């Protein structure tokens, strides 16, 4: 059992450095288009990982308690990058390690840690502006596919995901599912769908693939729990008077006896009814999704919380859609009778909320709503040989999709570590003009960090980084090293790009977290430290 202890300098910095180096050693090899992999053991199973964020999450604790503090500081920064932008954890790790190591050298030479941290943070806005100044929008399917490849390094996946995002746009709904073969399969469906499904398997009887379909259907949305068959009598009577032949009924819940009305053979000859409910467990989300369905179909929801009952149903409560479908897990429709002007207003409001949202769960839910309101759906079936491989490829596809969406909204910058490398010369020049030790040190630290990602990328591809950078220095600033082609190329023409927001997030997290770590002087270690599985 570990002994409680208090550690002071220089042992503090040495322990932090060992922990950081250990974690970066597991993650840095995954950087670039020719990544190495790490293997993680989980009880009796093994995972091959090439995603820095997931590798960091799998490392719960290091054996040496004092080293573990440095690893966990870095781990928290890496997981934040992974959660927020989906990619960039390896770049963050390499930057973090270089900033911390170089910072320790200057502190040993007399720099004050607190002032050094302040000067590093002062540089951050200028470096961020420099990166964003090089951002440009993506243009066309080919660039989307090239960017997707830079994230997943899987030609088949990059081709499919680039085509899908090009077709359905930044906010389109993409459902990634486990496939049954070894390759990727995908299809497009007009319309929108929700998790839920039919409330009785009897409604699926006689339909191929377990999917019931209806054309030119009326749609009623209600938040009511239907318990007794008599509660449905006013609704069905009105539907008969309105000559409705197909009805989709979206309810909060319905009992078996309530379902007996919809399944009654005598009524089915006159009105074919599908009863579904939305599976949504987030508080307050259900009513929002019901509003979206009503908006898309032109329905007026019948709401118990507004004091209404099924006896109050009127003809204007019914919406309509040209095509409705449902299975045991989902339901959806296409060509709903919506008001285009109201729909556009809702979409604009959601896009603004999505752009401002910081919480990852909020962004995911807003994106799902936007995808449904846009009315375009793509489903990707990810195959593989084993279950672990399929799970890994699914996670990779979802990470690539997040990067593509980010690229469309925020643009791309020169890839292959070139955008950061271009900051180096200016930082070195500025350092010569500084009189204060900490101001000069901060610029020299960031100049060294600016070349760390491209050095790691070159090393991972089997090149000597110093030799390759010397070759690169003979050409203009727009050129970079294409390790796949073993050639110096114009990175813009070669399609070598990175997502601007991903690189910006990696830079900001690495600088802010590493600068904070430089100010840590004392470690207080408990006998039984709390272990957290989530960073």
C-alpha positions as CSV (number, residue, x, y, z in Angstrom):
1,X,0.0,0.0,0.0
2,X,1.4,3.5,-0.9
3,X,2.7,5.5,2.0
4,X,1.4,9.1,2.4
5,X,4.1,11.6,1.7
6,X,4.8,15.2,0.7
7,X,7.3,15.8,-2.1
8,X,9.2,19.0,-2.6
9,X,11.4,20.4,-5.5
10,X,13.3,19.2,-7.4
11,X,11.7,15.8,-6.8
12,X,8.3,17.3,-7.6
13,X,9.3,18.3,-11.1
14,X,11.1,15.1,-11.8
15,X,8.1,13.0,-10.8
16,X,5.7,15.1,-13.0
17,X,8.1,14.9,-15.9
18,X,8.4,11.1,-15.6
19,X,4.6,10.7,-15.6
20,X,4.1,13.1,-18.6
21,X,6.9,11.2,-20.5
22,X,5.3,7.9,-19.8
23,X,1.9,8.9,-21.1
24,X,3.3,10.7,-24.1
25,X,5.4,7.7,-24.9
26,X,2.1,5.7,-25.3
27,X,0.4,8.4,-27.4
28,X,2.9,10.1,-29.6
29,X,3.5,7.1,-31.9
30,X,-0.1,7.5,-33.1
31,X,0.5,11.0,-34.7
32,X,0.5,11.2,-38.5
33,X,-0.7,9.2,-41.5
34,X,1.6,6.2,-40.6
35,X,0.7,5.7,-37.0
36,X,2.0,3.0,-34.7
37,X,-0.5,1.5,-32.3
38,X,-0.7,0.9,-28.5
39,X,-2.3,-2.2,-27.0
40,X,-4.5,-2.0,-23.9
41,X,-5.4,-5.0,-21.8
42,X,-8.9,-5.0,-20.3
43,X,-9.2,-8.1,-18.0
44,X,-9.1,-10.9,-20.6
45,X,-9.3,-8.8,-23.7
46,X,-6.9,-6.7,-25.6
47,X,-7.5,-3.5,-27.7
48,X,-5.3,-2.2,-30.5
49,X,-5.6,1.6,-30.2
50,X,-4.4,4.4,-32.5
51,X,-6.4,7.2,-30.9
52,X,-4.6,9.3,-28.4
53,X,-7.7,10.2,-26.5
54,X,-8.8,6.6,-26.0
55,X,-5.3,5.5,-25.0
56,X,-5.2,8.2,-22.3
57,X,-8.6,7.1,-21.1
58,X,-7.5,3.5,-20.8
59,X,-4.5,4.4,-18.6
60,X,-6.2,4.6,-15.2
61,X,-3.1,5.0,-13.1
62,X,0.7,4.5,-13.2
63,X,2.3,2.1,-10.8
64,X,4.4,4.9,-9.1
65,X,2.1,7.2,-7.2
66,X,4.2,10.3,-7.6
67,X,4.6,9.8,-11.4
68,X,0.9,9.3,-11.7
69,X,0.2,12.9,-10.9
70,X,1.9,14.2,-14.1
71,X,0.2,11.5,-16.2
72,X,-3.2,12.4,-14.9
73,X,-2.7,16.2,-15.4
74,X,-1.9,15.4,-19.1
75,X,-4.7,12.8,-19.3
76,X,-7.3,15.4,-18.3
77,X,-6.2,17.8,-21.0
78,X,-6.1,15.0,-23.7
79,X,-9.6,13.8,-22.8
80,X,-11.0,17.3,-22.9
81,X,-9.6,17.7,-26.5
82,X,-11.0,14.3,-27.5
83,X,-14.4,15.1,-26.1
84,X,-14.6,18.6,-27.6
85,X,-13.3,18.2,-31.1
86,X,-12.9,14.4,-31.5
87,X,-9.3,14.5,-32.7
88,X,-6.0,16.2,-31.8
89,X,-5.0,14.3,-28.6
90,X,-1.6,13.2,-30.0
91,X,-0.7,16.7,-31.1
92,X,-1.8,18.0,-27.7
93,X,0.4,15.4,-26.0
94,X,3.5,16.2,-28.0
95,X,3.1,20.0,-27.5
96,X,2.5,19.5,-23.8
97,X,5.6,17.5,-23.2
98,X,7.8,19.9,-25.2
99,X,6.4,23.0,-23.3
100,X,6.9,21.4,-19.9
101,X,10.4,20.1,-20.6
102,X,11.6,23.3,-22.1
103,X,9.9,25.3,-19.3
104,X,11.8,23.3,-16.7
105,X,15.1,24.2,-18.4
106,X,14.4,27.9,-18.2
107,X,13.2,27.6,-14.5
108,X,16.5,25.9,-13.7
109,X,18.2,28.9,-15.4
110,X,16.5,31.3,-13.1
111,X,13.0,32.0,-14.7
112,X,10.2,32.5,-12.2
113,X,7.5,29.8,-12.8
114,X,4.5,32.1,-12.2
115,X,5.8,34.9,-14.5
116,X,6.7,32.3,-17.1
117,X,3.2,30.9,-17.0
118,X,1.8,34.4,-17.4
119,X,4.0,35.0,-20.4
120,X,3.0,31.7,-22.0
121,X,-0.6,32.5,-21.6
122,X,-0.1,36.0,-23.0
123,X,1.3,34.4,-26.2
124,X,-1.6,32.1,-26.6
125,X,-4.1,34.6,-28.2
126,X,-1.5,35.7,-30.8
127,X,-0.6,32.2,-31.7
128,X,-4.3,31.3,-32.0
129,X,-4.9,34.3,-34.3
130,X,-1.9,33.2,-36.4
131,X,-3.4,29.8,-36.9
132,X,-6.9,31.0,-37.6
133,X,-5.5,33.5,-40.2
134,X,-4.5,30.6,-42.3
135,X,-7.9,28.9,-42.2
136,X,-9.9,28.5,-45.3
137,X,-13.2,26.7,-46.1
138,X,-13.3,23.3,-47.6
139,X,-14.3,23.0,-51.2
140,X,-15.9,19.9,-52.5
141,X,-16.1,16.2,-51.9
142,X,-12.5,15.4,-52.8
143,X,-11.2,17.7,-50.0
144,X,-13.6,16.2,-47.5
145,X,-12.4,12.8,-48.4
146,X,-8.7,13.9,-48.0
147,X,-9.4,15.4,-44.6
148,X,-11.3,12.3,-43.5
149,X,-8.3,10.2,-44.5
150,X,-6.0,12.5,-42.4
151,X,-8.1,11.5,-39.4
152,X,-8.9,7.8,-39.9
153,X,-6.1,6.7,-42.3
154,X,-8.7,4.3,-43.8
155,X,-9.2,4.9,-47.6
156,X,-12.6,3.1,-47.7
157,X,-13.9,4.9,-44.6
158,X,-12.6,8.3,-45.8
159,X,-14.2,7.9,-49.2
160,X,-17.6,6.9,-47.7
161,X,-17.7,9.6,-45.0
162,X,-16.5,12.3,-47.3
163,X,-19.2,11.5,-49.8
164,X,-21.9,11.4,-47.1
165,X,-21.0,14.8,-45.5
166,X,-20.8,16.3,-49.0
167,X,-24.3,15.0,-49.8
168,X,-26.1,15.8,-46.6
169,X,-24.1,18.7,-45.2
170,X,-22.6,19.7,-41.9
171,X,-25.9,19.2,-39.9
172,X,-27.1,16.1,-41.7
173,X,-28.1,13.1,-39.6
174,X,-25.6,10.2,-39.8
175,X,-26.3,7.0,-37.9
176,X,-23.2,4.7,-37.5
177,X,-24.1,1.1,-36.8
178,X,-22.4,-2.3,-36.6
179,X,-22.5,-4.1,-39.9
180,X,-22.6,-7.8,-40.6
181,X,-19.9,-8.0,-43.3
182,X,-16.2,-7.0,-43.4
183,X,-16.6,-3.8,-45.4
184,X,-18.5,-0.5,-45.0
185,X,-22.0,-0.2,-46.4
186,X,-24.1,2.9,-46.4
187,X,-27.4,4.2,-47.7
188,X,-29.4,7.5,-47.9
189,X,-32.9,8.0,-46.8
190,X,-35.0,11.1,-47.2
191,X,-36.7,12.3,-44.0
192,X,-36.0,12.0,-40.3
193,X,-36.2,9.3,-37.7
194,X,-36.4,9.0,-33.9
195,X,-35.4,6.2,-31.5
196,X,-38.5,4.5,-30.2
197,X,-40.5,2.1,-32.4
198,X,-43.8,0.3,-32.5
199,X,-45.5,-0.5,-29.2
200,X,-46.5,-4.0,-30.4
201,X,-44.7,-6.5,-32.6
202,X,-48.1,-7.4,-33.9
203,X,-48.0,-4.2,-36.0
204,X,-45.0,-5.6,-37.9
205,X,-46.5,-8.9,-38.8
206,X,-46.5,-9.6,-42.5
207,X,-44.0,-6.9,-43.4
208,X,-40.6,-7.7,-44.9
209,X,-37.5,-6.9,-42.8
210,X,-39.7,-6.1,-39.8
211,X,-40.5,-2.6,-41.1
212,X,-44.1,-1.4,-41.4
213,X,-44.6,1.4,-44.0
214,X,-47.5,3.7,-44.8
215,X,-48.1,6.4,-47.5
216,X,-50.0,9.6,-47.1
217,X,-50.4,9.2,-43.4
218,X,-51.9,11.5,-40.7
219,X,-49.8,12.0,-37.6
220,X,-51.0,12.9,-34.1
221,X,-48.5,13.8,-31.3
222,X,-49.5,13.7,-27.7
223,X,-47.7,13.5,-24.3
224,X,-50.5,11.4,-22.8
225,X,-50.3,8.0,-21.2
226,X,-53.2,6.0,-22.7
227,X,-54.5,3.4,-20.3
228,X,-58.1,2.5,-21.4
229,X,-59.5,1.7,-24.9
230,X,-62.3,4.2,-24.4
231,X,-59.7,7.0,-24.4
232,X,-59.0,6.4,-28.1
233,X,-62.7,6.4,-29.1
234,X,-62.9,10.2,-29.8
235,X,-59.7,10.1,-31.7
236,X,-60.7,7.2,-33.9
237,X,-64.2,8.6,-34.5
238,X,-62.7,11.9,-35.7
239,X,-60.2,10.1,-37.9
240,X,-63.1,8.1,-39.6
241,X,-65.0,11.3,-40.2
242,X,-61.9,12.9,-41.7
243,X,-61.5,9.9,-44.0
244,X,-58.0,9.1,-42.6
245,X,-56.8,5.7,-43.9
246,X,-53.3,5.7,-42.3
247,X,-52.5,7.1,-38.9
248,X,-49.2,7.4,-37.0
249,X,-49.9,7.9,-33.3
250,X,-46.9,9.2,-31.2
251,X,-47.7,8.8,-27.5
252,X,-45.9,8.9,-24.2
253,X,-47.0,5.4,-23.4
254,X,-49.9,3.0,-24.1
255,X,-51.2,0.0,-22.2
256,X,-51.9,-3.4,-23.7
257,X,-55.6,-2.8,-23.5
258,X,-55.2,0.5,-25.2
259,X,-53.3,-1.1,-28.0
260,X,-56.2,-3.5,-28.6
261,X,-58.1,-0.7,-30.3
262,X,-55.4,-0.1,-32.8
263,X,-55.0,-3.8,-33.4
264,X,-58.7,-4.6,-33.8
265,X,-59.2,-6.2,-37.2
266,X,-62.5,-4.5,-37.7
267,X,-60.9,-1.0,-37.3
268,X,-57.8,-1.9,-39.2
269,X,-59.8,-2.4,-42.4
270,X,-60.8,1.3,-42.1
271,X,-57.8,2.9,-40.4
272,X,-54.3,1.3,-40.3
273,X,-52.7,2.7,-37.1
274,X,-49.1,2.5,-36.0
275,X,-48.6,3.5,-32.3
276,X,-45.0,4.5,-31.4
277,X,-43.3,6.4,-28.6
278,X,-40.0,8.3,-28.4
279,X,-37.2,6.7,-26.3
280,X,-35.5,9.7,-24.7
281,X,-34.3,9.7,-21.1
282,X,-32.8,13.2,-20.9
283,X,-34.9,15.4,-18.7
284,X,-37.1,17.8,-20.6
285,X,-36.0,16.4,-24.0
286,X,-39.2,14.5,-24.8
287,X,-41.4,17.6,-25.1
288,X,-38.8,19.3,-27.4
289,X,-38.7,16.3,-29.7
290,X,-42.4,16.1,-29.8
291,X,-42.4,19.8,-30.9
292,X,-40.0,19.0,-33.7
293,X,-42.2,16.2,-35.0
294,X,-45.2,18.5,-34.9
295,X,-43.2,21.2,-36.7
296,X,-42.1,18.8,-39.5
297,X,-45.6,17.4,-40.0
298,X,-47.8,20.5,-39.5
299,X,-49.4,18.9,-36.4
300,X,-50.7,20.6,-33.4
301,X,-49.7,18.5,-30.3
302,X,-52.4,17.4,-27.9
303,X,-50.8,18.1,-24.6
304,X,-51.9,16.9,-21.2
305,X,-49.7,19.5,-19.5
306,X,-51.8,22.2,-21.3
307,X,-54.9,20.7,-19.7
308,X,-56.1,18.8,-22.8
309,X,-57.3,15.3,-23.2
310,X,-58.0,13.0,-26.2
311,X,-61.6,14.1,-26.0
312,X,-60.4,17.6,-27.2
313,X,-58.9,16.3,-30.4
314,X,-59.7,18.4,-33.5
315,X,-58.9,18.1,-37.1
316,X,-56.1,20.6,-36.9
317,X,-54.3,18.4,-34.4
318,X,-53.4,16.1,-37.2
319,X,-50.2,16.6,-39.2
320,X,-49.3,14.7,-42.4
321,X,-46.4,13.0,-44.1
322,X,-46.1,11.4,-47.5
323,X,-44.2,8.4,-46.2
324,X,-44.1,6.9,-42.6
325,X,-42.2,3.9,-41.4
326,X,-41.5,2.1,-38.1
327,X,-39.7,-1.0,-36.8
328,X,-39.2,-2.3,-33.2
329,X,-36.4,0.3,-32.4
330,X,-37.1,3.4,-34.5
331,X,-39.7,5.3,-36.5
332,X,-39.6,8.1,-39.0
333,X,-41.2,9.9,-41.9
334,X,-40.4,11.9,-45.0
335,X,-42.1,14.8,-46.8
336,X,-44.0,16.1,-43.8
337,X,-46.5,18.9,-44.3
338,X,-44.5,21.6,-42.5
339,X,-44.5,25.4,-42.8
340,X,-41.1,26.1,-44.5
341,X,-40.8,29.6,-43.0
342,X,-41.3,28.4,-39.4
343,X,-38.9,25.5,-40.1
344,X,-36.2,27.9,-41.3
345,X,-36.5,30.0,-38.2
346,X,-36.2,27.0,-36.0
347,X,-33.1,25.7,-37.8
348,X,-31.4,29.2,-37.6
349,X,-32.0,29.3,-33.9
350,X,-30.6,25.8,-33.4
351,X,-27.6,26.5,-35.5
352,X,-26.8,29.6,-33.3
353,X,-27.3,27.5,-30.2
354,X,-25.0,24.8,-31.6
355,X,-22.3,27.3,-32.4
356,X,-22.4,28.7,-28.8
357,X,-22.7,25.4,-26.9
358,X,-19.7,24.3,-24.9
359,X,-21.1,21.1,-23.3
360,X,-20.5,18.1,-25.5
361,X,-23.8,16.5,-24.6
362,X,-25.7,19.7,-25.5
363,X,-23.8,19.9,-28.8
364,X,-24.7,16.3,-29.6
365,X,-28.4,16.7,-28.9
366,X,-28.6,20.0,-30.9
367,X,-26.8,18.3,-33.8
368,X,-29.3,15.4,-33.7
369,X,-32.2,17.9,-33.8
370,X,-30.7,19.8,-36.7
371,X,-30.1,16.6,-38.6
372,X,-33.8,15.6,-38.2
373,X,-35.1,19.1,-39.2
374,X,-32.8,19.1,-42.3
375,X,-34.5,16.0,-43.4
376,X,-31.5,14.1,-44.8
377,X,-30.4,10.8,-43.2
378,X,-27.4,8.5,-44.0
379,X,-26.8,5.2,-42.3
380,X,-23.3,3.7,-42.2
381,X,-22.8,0.0,-41.4
382,X,-19.3,-0.6,-40.2
383,X,-18.1,-4.2,-40.7
384,X,-15.1,-6.1,-39.5
385,X,-13.8,-9.6,-38.7
386,X,-14.3,-9.5,-34.9
387,X,-16.5,-7.6,-32.5
388,X,-13.6,-5.6,-31.1
389,X,-12.6,-4.5,-34.6
390,X,-16.1,-3.4,-35.4
391,X,-16.4,-1.4,-32.2
392,X,-13.0,0.3,-32.9
393,X,-14.0,1.2,-36.4
394,X,-17.3,2.6,-35.3
395,X,-15.5,4.9,-32.8
396,X,-13.1,5.9,-35.6
397,X,-16.0,6.7,-38.0
398,X,-17.7,8.8,-35.3
399,X,-14.5,10.6,-34.6
400,X,-13.9,11.3,-38.3
401,X,-17.5,12.6,-38.7
402,X,-17.0,15.1,-35.8
403,X,-13.8,16.3,-37.5
404,X,-15.5,16.8,-40.8
405,X,-18.3,18.7,-39.3
406,X,-15.8,20.9,-37.5
407,X,-13.9,21.5,-40.7
408,X,-17.0,22.7,-42.6
409,X,-17.9,25.1,-39.8
410,X,-14.4,26.4,-38.9
411,X,-12.3,25.7,-42.0
412,X,-9.0,23.9,-42.4
413,X,-5.3,25.0,-42.2
414,X,-2.2,23.5,-43.8
415,X,-1.6,20.0,-42.4
416,X,1.3,17.8,-41.5
417,X,2.4,20.1,-38.7
418,X,3.2,22.9,-41.2
419,X,0.7,25.5,-39.7
420,X,2.4,25.4,-36.3
421,X,5.9,25.2,-37.8
422,X,5.3,28.5,-39.7
423,X,5.0,30.2,-36.3
424,X,8.6,29.3,-35.3
425,X,10.6,31.9,-37.1
426,X,8.5,34.8,-35.9
427,X,8.7,33.5,-32.3
428,X,12.5,33.2,-32.5
429,X,12.7,36.8,-33.9
430,X,10.5,38.1,-31.1
431,X,12.6,36.3,-28.5
432,X,15.7,38.3,-29.5
433,X,13.9,41.6,-28.9
434,X,12.8,40.7,-25.3
435,X,14.7,42.0,-22.3
436,X,12.8,40.1,-19.6
437,X,14.0,36.5,-19.1
438,X,10.5,35.1,-18.8
439,X,9.2,36.9,-22.0
440,X,12.2,35.6,-24.0
441,X,11.9,32.1,-22.5
442,X,8.2,31.9,-23.3
443,X,8.9,32.6,-27.0
444,X,11.8,30.2,-27.2
445,X,9.7,27.5,-25.5
446,X,6.8,28.0,-28.0
447,X,9.3,28.1,-30.9
448,X,10.6,24.7,-29.9
449,X,7.0,23.4,-29.3
450,X,6.0,24.6,-32.8
451,X,8.2,22.1,-34.5
452,X,7.5,19.2,-32.1
453,X,4.4,17.8,-33.9
454,X,6.1,17.7,-37.3
455,X,9.2,16.1,-35.8
456,X,7.1,13.4,-34.2
457,X,5.1,12.8,-37.4
458,X,8.4,12.4,-39.4
459,X,9.8,10.0,-36.8
460,X,6.7,7.9,-36.8
461,X,7.0,7.6,-40.6
462,X,10.6,6.4,-40.3
463,X,12.4,9.6,-41.2
464,X,15.2,11.4,-39.5
465,X,13.3,14.6,-38.4
466,X,16.4,16.9,-38.5
467,X,17.3,15.7,-42.0
468,X,13.8,16.0,-43.3
469,X,13.3,19.5,-41.8
470,X,16.6,20.6,-43.4
471,X,15.3,19.5,-46.8
472,X,12.0,21.3,-46.1
473,X,13.8,24.5,-45.2
474,X,15.1,24.8,-48.8
475,X,11.6,25.4,-50.1
476,X,8.9,28.0,-49.5
477,X,6.6,28.3,-46.6
478,X,3.7,26.7,-48.5
479,X,5.6,23.4,-48.8
480,X,5.5,20.5,-46.4
481,X,6.7,16.9,-46.2
482,X,4.3,14.2,-47.6
483,X,5.5,11.1,-45.8
484,X,3.1,8.9,-47.8
485,X,4.7,10.0,-51.1
486,X,8.2,10.6,-49.7
487,X,8.3,14.0,-51.3
488,X,8.2,17.7,-50.5
489,X,4.9,19.1,-51.8
490,X,2.7,22.1,-51.8
491,X,0.4,21.1,-49.0
492,X,-2.6,23.0,-50.3
493,X,-2.4,21.4,-53.8
494,X,-1.7,17.9,-52.2
495,X,-4.8,18.2,-50.0
496,X,-2.8,17.9,-46.8
497,X,-4.9,19.8,-44.3
498,X,-5.9,19.8,-40.6
499,X,-9.1,21.0,-39.0
500,X,-8.5,24.5,-37.8
501,X,-10.5,24.1,-34.6
502,X,-8.8,20.8,-33.7
503,X,-5.3,22.3,-34.0
504,X,-6.5,25.4,-32.1
505,X,-7.9,23.3,-29.3
506,X,-4.8,21.2,-29.1
507,X,-2.6,24.3,-28.8
508,X,-4.8,26.0,-26.2
509,X,-5.1,22.9,-24.0
510,X,-1.4,22.1,-24.2
511,X,-0.2,25.6,-23.4
512,X,-2.7,26.3,-20.6
513,X,-2.3,22.9,-18.9
514,X,1.5,22.6,-19.3
515,X,2.0,26.2,-18.1
516,X,0.0,25.4,-15.0
517,X,2.0,22.2,-14.4
518,X,5.2,24.3,-14.4
519,X,4.0,26.2,-11.3
520,X,3.5,23.0,-9.2
521,X,6.1,22.8,-6.4
522,X,4.6,20.4,-3.9
523,X,2.9,17.0,-4.3
524,X,0.8,15.8,-1.3
525,X,0.2,12.0,-1.8
526,X,-2.5,10.1,0.2
527,X,-2.2,6.6,1.4
528,X,-5.3,5.5,-0.7
529,X,-5.8,8.1,-3.5
530,X,-9.1,8.1,-5.2
531,X,-9.1,6.3,-8.6
532,X,-11.2,7.8,-11.4
533,X,-12.1,6.0,-14.6
534,X,-13.2,9.2,-16.2
535,X,-10.6,12.0,-16.7
